[in-house]
């Protein structure tokens, strides 16, 4: 059970909720004028949705959310934040939201190059071991981190100051993450030669080449690891095997293509790397709970597309 937030934390959380509600009034997702910063607003709990989650830090100003990575569950709310350091195919659902108290979320993409430079500039020290870090984690939200997000969102009311001040505040947020218990996770991602860094390179390759036939041996060579070590560290970081990871990337992209580009299931089958339409339909139904055509129809109806 979470302890009662301090008065400062409660006040900052209320400010964050105010800004998210103000700027994301009509949209489930809202792109701000600040690069890498997005807002979300939902007035009811959602069905589980599968998508590829980019490296980011996510806060909830109001409501709660549950994520599934492989077989592992992660839950967070207004007292905790979610941090992901690599691209990961997740299943997520908003568990607490209503018309009176909508779910209000904030997503800030991580700039891994900026974080690497910040480590150098700040002379922060970390454990030099090569231990693989999990690609996602939930952390306890601090008043200082929450306050930085409030100031970042407030810049939406000062568009003339965004270009100068937004990078400064984002750098502060990244620094506070590096000095948190999750700093080690970020350090290993951006440090050449660490297992986390090697696996992140393989994930980038998979993301760009998901339609290719998967050869774990060649992917391990690309990451600079033995096949057995690669398999073990990949599963440690993503909670999935490389094949399971590729399959989710393919199916998430298939759903996007059918929903946004109006491709039919047959055309999508081959476009995302499947050779068998029946296998594609079977695996799609297993992940999304309905065959392709029915699922897309349900989505369009739900979101009035």
C-alpha angles and dihedrals in degrees: 000000000000118000118240110276119247118256090254092051092047091050093049091047090052090052091050091051089049093055095044091049091047097051100034100047101135106019135075086215126026127191109213126210088251111092112249096009120117133170131207133199127184126175097200138026114278135225116253109283127194120216142141110264118211126217103285149125116246128198130187117214092183134005131016140266139201126208132192120206110180102312096333124103126213124187129185141168141168092312097052139047133214121226125189121183101187138031107278133178104232139176111221140176134181106235103183123043139117141168090260094045109021124193107263118193139177125205122190118183115228116240100213093187090054090047091052090051091047091056089055095045095046095043089223113172126219138178105283095211120123095231111147113247123215110257093230136035143167118230138186111262116237127208091240093054092044091049091053090054091049090054091047093053091045088065087074084078090051105050092165090063099045097090093055105030104036094067090049094052093043089052089053090051092051090048092052089050091051091052092047125086086270095060091096090058092055093042093057093048093056097037115097113233098024117122091240090053092048092050091046089057090053090049090052089052092049091049091054096039104033092133092061121097108264117246107179092192093057091043089052089051089051090053091047095242139112115263094249094046092046093051092049096046093043090055091045092054100040104024086232139087116250089254093052089048093051092047092055092047090053095047094046090052091046091055091049093050094050093044101043104024098035095234116161122237094258095054091042092052093067096033092063095044105267119134097192122059091199092053090047092051091046095051093041091053091048092054101038101029097241139055115273099261094045093045093052091047090052091049093050091049093048095049097033092238 
